[in-house]
Amino acid sequence: MRVVIAGAGAVGRSIAAELMENGHEVLLIDKSPHAVSVVRVPRAEWLLADACEISTLDEAALERCQVVIAASGDDKVNLVVSLLAKTEYGVPRVVARVNNPKNEWLFNDAWGVDVAVSTPRLMSALVEEAVSVGDLVRLLRFSQGEANLVELTLPEGAALVGTRVGEVDWPRDTALVTIIRGAAVMVPAPDVTLAAGDELLFVATAAQEPRLGALLSARDGDRDGD
């Protein structure tokens, strides 16, 4: 897979190194000579240029990329790169870094963003996920379809403990993606029985999150069955 990363700071370089470890082809773009440090990621391609310029993206051959990652420290730059990648080059997957949480609402499909990653939101979500049992925690927002990746650890005494996945009337626009039980990552097959302490990961729309949270955290005998 060919990936172009706009922004060769610490974040961009770290992403590039990880992707190349997994066998992907990576091009890093940055207009700052100080950021273009080939020795730090020697196996990557490098381009000293402004990623907001069409001529730069032409030189980077974005039409041959499967993924563009807008990882600069400037939200305006990340939005422009995302929009150009999607509208001018038809890049299938555009991932953008959100530096200021106040700008997160802009990072959607209107700006060509498929996935917006907000470091402050991720850190707060991971803290909540680590300490919260029985509360729905939003881990990641997907721009397309207003869907989110959400997590809940099933508490003791929850109404769904002992229930098979296929027997649950899940809210619409909700999909159970996986069940983490101890060290095991489980496919949520219909005959899998839910247990207390299971970490459940869902993709769900924001509109369905309240109902999903109520369904999962309801105590035994208190579920309304709606």
N, C-alpha and C positions, 0 to 999 in steps of 0.2 A: 504494500500500500504506500502511495506517495502522499506525504503530508507537508504542507507549508505552514510555518509558524511565524507570525508577524510579531516581533518583539523578542530580542535576544538577551533580555535581562536574566536574572537568576531563575525566574519562573519558566521562561521560554527554554532556556538551556536545560533545565531539569526535565522538562517534558520531552525535549528532543533526545536526551540521553536514554530516557526510559523507553521511548518508542523504538529507538535503534537497537536497544537490547532485545526487543521483541521482533526484530527483523524487518522493520519498516524503513523506507527511504525518507529522509527529512531534509528540508531546506529551511534555513533560518534567515529572516530578513530584519535588518535594523538600519536606521539612518545614522546612528551614532558610531563613529569609529571606535569609541571606547567599549561599546557593547560587542562589536564584532571581534571576538577573541577566538580564533580558530583552534588554538591549542586547548581550549577548555572542552570543546566538543569536536575533536579532529575528524571524526568520520562523517560529520554532517556537511551538507553543502551550505555555503554562506553567500549572502548578497547584501552589499552595503548600498542601501537605497531606501527611499521613502515608500513604505507599503501602501500609502494612500494614493499613490500615483498609478494611473493605468499603465504607463510605460514600464514601471517596475513589475507589475503583476503579469504583463505580457512576457517580460524577460524571465519571470519565474515559471512561466507556462502553467498558469493556474487551471487551464482547461484540461490538463492531464492529472490533476490532483483529485484524490478521493475525499480528502479532509483538509480544511483550513482552520487553523487555531489562531485567533486574535488574542495575543497574550501580552500586549504592551501594558505599561502602567498608566495609560491615558485612555479613559473611556471613550472619548471622541474618536480617537484613532481606531479603537476596536470596533466601534459601530460602523465607521466608514469602510474598513477592511471587510467586515462581515457583509455589508450591503453590496459592495463591488463583487466579492467572491460569489455570492448567490445570484445576483441579477445579471452581471456581465459575463461570468464564466460558468455558471450553472454547477458550481461545486456541490456535490451531493450532501456533504455534512459540514456544517460550520459551527464551531465551538468558540464562544467568546468569554473572556475574563471580565468580570465586573469588579472594578476597584472601589467605587463608592456605592454603598447599598442604596442610596437615594436615587441612583440612576438605573436600578435594576428593572424598573417598569419599561424602560426603553428597549431592553434586550429581548426582542420577540421576533416573530417571523416577518413583521413589517420591515425590520432592519436586516433581514436575512439570517437571523440567528436561530439555529436549531436547538442548541443547548447553551444556557447561560450559567456560568460558574462564579458564584460570589464567595470569596474566601471567608469574609466575616460570617456570612450565613452558614457556610459549611462548618466552620468551627463551633458556632453556637449550637448547630444541630447535632454535632457529634457529642458535645457536652451533654445536651439534653438526652440523647440516645443512650449515653452511658449511665445516666442516673435515673431515667424515667422508666417505670414499669406501669403499663396500663394507660399511658398517654400516647396519642398519635404524634409523631415527630416528622416534620417535613425535612427530607434530606437534600432534595434536588428538584429544581423546577425545569420542566421541559417547555420550550416556547410553543411548539406545535400542539394544538388541541387543548391547551391550558392544563396539561397533565403534570403531575408531580410524582416524584418517588418518595413514598412515605413509609415509616416503620413503626411498629408497635410490638412491645414485648408482652406476651399474653400473661396476665397476672393469675395468681392462685385464686380459685373460686370464680373465674370468669365463666360466663354461660356457655362459651364455645369449647371449653376444656372437655375433652372426651368426644367431641363431635367430629365426624369425618368431613373433609374438605368439600366433597361433593354434595353434602347434605345442607350446606350453609347457603342461605339466600343472600348472596353478596349484593351490595348496591350496584346499580347500573353504572357504566363507565368506570368500573373498578376491576383490576386484575391482580390476583395474588401471584407474584413472580417467583418467590422462593421462601422456604422455611429454613431458618438456621437453628439447629438443635445441638447445643454443645459444640463439638468440633465438626459436626456433619452439616453439609449444605444439601437440602432435600428438594426434589422436584415436588410441587404441590399436587400430586395425583389425587383423583377423587376419593380413593380409599385410604389416604393418609389421615390418621387421627391426630387432631390438635392436642397439644399438651401444655401445661403451665410452664412458663419459661421460654416457650418458643418465640424466636424473633421473626416476625412476619414482615416481609417487604412487599409493598403494593405499588402499582402505578395507578393513580386515581386522579380524577379531576377535582379541583378545589371545591366545587359545589357538592361533591359527594363525601368530602372528608369528615364533616360533622356526623353524618349517619354511619360512616365506617367506624369512626372512633367510638360512637355510642354502642355499636354492635359488638365490637371487640372488647370493650371495657365493662360491659354489662355484667353484673354479678349473677350467679346461678339463681334462677327463679325470678329475675327482674327484667329479662329481655321482653320487649313488647311485641316482637314477632313481626313488626311492620316491614 
